Amino acid sequence: KLRVESARLLIYLACCLLDQGKDATMEVSLAKLAASEAAIRGGLDAVQIFGAMGYASDLGIEQMVRDALPSTIFSRTSEVQRNLIAARLGL
């Protein structure tokens, strides 16, 4: 819940800045990174909770992880998002 709500608030912040015509490069990168990482972590947490049954395709939990993994690849990878954030922070 924490990861999802954090990602949601970052998305709202990025959208607010974009609506105001401001540069939201870092906020968009933070939102994209938070959302994709939350999706993967949520799927992996579900697999962990269900143990061996989490790997079985009967429950669809493994599908959550397979669906979430491309989010770190498409629309720029998580590493690129981290590099954009670091650049905006002057690192």
Secondary structure as a PSIPRED ss2 file (coil, helix, strand):
# PSIPRED VFORMAT (PSIPRED V4.0)

   1 K C   1.000  0.000  0.000
   2 L H   0.000  1.000  0.000
   3 R H   0.000  1.000  0.000
   4 V H   0.000  1.000  0.000
   5 E H   0.000  1.000  0.000
   6 S H   0.000  1.000  0.000
   7 A H   0.000  1.000  0.000
   8 R H   0.000  1.000  0.000
   9 L H   0.000  1.000  0.000
  10 L H   0.000  1.000  0.000
  11 I H   0.000  1.000  0.000
  12 Y H   0.000  1.000  0.000
  13 L H   0.000  1.000  0.000
  14 A H   0.000  1.000  0.000
  15 C H   0.000  1.000  0.000
  16 C H   0.000  1.000  0.000
  17 L H   0.000  1.000  0.000
  18 L H   0.000  1.000  0.000
  19 D H   0.000  1.000  0.000
  20 Q C   1.000  0.000  0.000
  21 G C   1.000  0.000  0.000
  22 K C   1.000  0.000  0.000
  23 D C   1.000  0.000  0.000
  24 A C   1.000  0.000  0.000
  25 T H   0.000  1.000  0.000
  26 M H   0.000  1.000  0.000
  27 E H   0.000  1.000  0.000
  28 V H   0.000  1.000  0.000
  29 S H   0.000  1.000  0.000
  30 L H   0.000  1.000  0.000
  31 A H   0.000  1.000  0.000
  32 K H   0.000  1.000  0.000
  33 L H   0.000  1.000  0.000
  34 A H   0.000  1.000  0.000
  35 A H   0.000  1.000  0.000
  36 S H   0.000  1.000  0.000
  37 E H   0.000  1.000  0.000
  38 A H   0.000  1.000  0.000
  39 A H   0.000  1.000  0.000
  40 I H   0.000  1.000  0.000
  41 R H   0.000  1.000  0.000
  42 G H   0.000  1.000  0.000
  43 G H   0.000  1.000  0.000
  44 L H   0.000  1.000  0.000
  45 D H   0.000  1.000  0.000
  46 A H   0.000  1.000  0.000
  47 V H   0.000  1.000  0.000
  48 Q H   0.000  1.000  0.000
  49 I H   0.000  1.000  0.000
  50 F H   0.000  1.000  0.000
  51 G H   0.000  1.000  0.000
  52 A H   0.000  1.000  0.000
  53 M H   0.000  1.000  0.000
  54 G H   0.000  1.000  0.000
  55 Y C   1.000  0.000  0.000
  56 A C   1.000  0.000  0.000
  57 S C   1.000  0.000  0.000
  58 D C   1.000  0.000  0.000
  59 L C   1.000  0.000  0.000
  60 G C   1.000  0.000  0.000
  61 I H   0.000  1.000  0.000
  62 E H   0.000  1.000  0.000
  63 Q H   0.000  1.000  0.000
  64 M H   0.000  1.000  0.000
  65 V H   0.000  1.000  0.000
  66 R H   0.000  1.000  0.000
  67 D H   0.000  1.000  0.000
  68 A H   0.000  1.000  0.000
  69 L H   0.000  1.000  0.000
  70 P H   0.000  1.000  0.000
  71 S H   0.000  1.000  0.000
  72 T H   0.000  1.000  0.000
  73 I C   1.000  0.000  0.000
  74 F C   1.000  0.000  0.000
  75 S C   1.000  0.000  0.000
  76 R C   1.000  0.000  0.000
  77 T C   1.000  0.000  0.000
  78 S H   0.000  1.000  0.000
  79 E H   0.000  1.000  0.000
  80 V H   0.000  1.000  0.000
  81 Q H   0.000  1.000  0.000
  82 R H   0.000  1.000  0.000
  83 N H   0.000  1.000  0.000
  84 L H   0.000  1.000  0.000
  85 I H   0.000  1.000  0.000
  86 A H   0.000  1.000  0.000
  87 A H   0.000  1.000  0.000
  88 R H   0.000  1.000  0.000
  89 L C   1.000  0.000  0.000
  90 G C   1.000  0.000  0.000
  91 L C   1.000  0.000  0.000
